[in-house]
């Protein structure tokens, strides 16, 4: 799972967003019960400039973290702050 998730990140950094989305579909199919899918979807939509959709996925990641063991408040706050930053106006 880590390799798939990291490859999505690498493709986003290279601005290969269509390829990143294709790899993400594999990640979601193989690991639907992991937070990585929500986070990576947020990152892809953020890179595409679709801020509201990115915010929605960061919020889903925060909601996931709230209900699953192993996530601390700092992780939840990180996703909430990402969601909030996507809904604030660009300056």
Secondary structure, DSSP 8 states (H G I E B T S, - for coil): -HHHHHHHHHHHHTT-HHHHHHHHHHHHHH-TTSTHHHHHHHHHHHHTT-HHHHHHHHHHHHHHHHHSTT--HHHHHHHHHHHHHHHS---
